[in-house]
Amino acid sequence: MRFDGKTALVTGSGRGIGRAIALKLASEGANVVINFFRNRKPAEETAAGCEAFGVRAHVTKADIGDPEALKEMFKEADEVFNGLDILVNNAASGYNRPIEQQRPKGWDWTLNINARSHLFAAQYALPLMRKRGGGVIVGISSLGSKFVLPEYVVVGISKAAVEATTRYLAVELAQYNIRANAVSGGWVKTEAWQHFSNLQVVANNAERHTPAGRLATPKDMANVVAFLCSDAAEMIRGQTIVVDGGYSLRTPG
Ligand SMILES: NC(=O)c1ccc[n+]([C@@H]2O[C@H](COP(=O)([O-])OP(=O)(O)OC[C@H]3O[C@@H](n4cnc5c(N)ncnc54)[C@H](OP(=O)(O)O)[C@@H]3O)[C@@H](O)[C@H]2O)c1
């Protein structure tokens, strides 16, 4: 299997897309560190799902927006697994409001969790990956990095930062045999949708305009993350791969 003997840490992997990524990597042989922030129970369920594939899973609580907690999480992962091969920076949060209702506190909250963590998780993962002779880092982005989505301004900005950070990681960490890429999703149905007031209308419209004929699922995202983590993606560096069934290719009409 592609990830036999490897160790992966997936942030925010109790639920949603993160859970699908953790299960996919585990199904192909990786031991996994499951990170959660507020919801321990789903994280433990994800861990049990991973263990059912015969791998080891370790659950750890950390607010990735807090650099000390983030650092501690990598220390803990190292104590449990003695190194790291794969880091997926998936967890995200957001202060979803129109521009006139945005607050500096919401900016800090969103940027710290979504963007600052991408850089510092990579920095804290570096010594663990060097123990293994290299590694792979994958960031998770969204179409809001390039396109204007309703109530999404600060998350969109944070995702643009995720994609830019990914390019820097790809260049600066190549010397340690570490690859970095990002996967960007269109509309992927998860609990995150409850944070958008007008989402069902937008989603129905999106489905109608998706050349693939359906919206992407967490599994679709996980499949591409796993590909980028595999040796077959050796020559893909610093890229953001869009998984949206072609939705963003078209102009509405
Ligand atoms: N859903 C979509 O349509 C879509 C589209 C494109 C991209 N994405 C991206 O895909 C990723 C996952 O999204 P999702 O839809 O699966 O989200 P979700 O269902 O809302 O889940 C968010 C996850 O992030 C974790 N999290 C939030 N704040 C955290 C923090 N401060 N520290 C650690 N963990 C934290 C949550 O953990 P707890 O439950 O423990 O709090 C949860 O596991 C995000 O980067 C998102 O931007 C989503």
The ligand as an ORCA input file, in Angstrom:
! r2SCAN-3c Opt
* xyz 0 1
  N     -16.968     22.416      2.853
  C     -16.643     23.071      1.756
  O     -17.491     23.390      0.903
  C     -15.206     23.410      1.493
  C     -14.870     23.847      0.214
  C     -13.547     24.171     -0.073
  C     -12.592     24.055      0.921
  N     -12.952     23.642      2.170
  C     -11.882     23.566      3.161
  O     -11.750     22.229      3.606
  C     -11.284     22.227      4.957
  C     -12.220     21.424      5.825
  O     -13.507     21.994      5.710
  P     -14.819     21.253      6.228
  O     -15.925     21.707      5.355
  O     -14.574     19.796      6.398
  O     -14.989     21.973      7.656
  P     -15.902     21.589      8.914
  O     -16.831     20.481      8.577
  O     -16.458     22.873      9.412
  O     -14.818     21.083      9.947
  C     -13.858     21.975     10.412
  C     -12.782     21.170     11.068
  O     -11.746     22.066     11.489
  C     -11.530     21.890     12.869
  N     -11.129     23.158     13.470
  C     -11.750     24.357     13.400
  N     -11.058     25.291     14.079
  C      -9.972     24.648     14.587
  C      -8.878     25.061     15.393
  N      -8.759     26.323     15.812
  N      -7.939     24.139     15.750
  C      -8.048     22.851     15.327
  N      -9.075     22.402     14.576
  C     -10.023     23.292     14.217
  C     -12.824     21.358     13.436
  O     -12.552     20.662     14.643
  P     -13.615     20.610     15.877
  O     -14.856     19.983     15.311
  O     -12.974     19.792     16.924
  O     -13.818     22.033     16.309
  C     -13.291     20.443     12.291
  O     -12.683     19.188     12.376
  C     -11.170     23.685      5.365
  O      -9.850     24.132      5.151
  C     -12.122     24.369      4.410
  O     -11.826     25.740      4.235
  C     -14.232     23.305      2.476
*
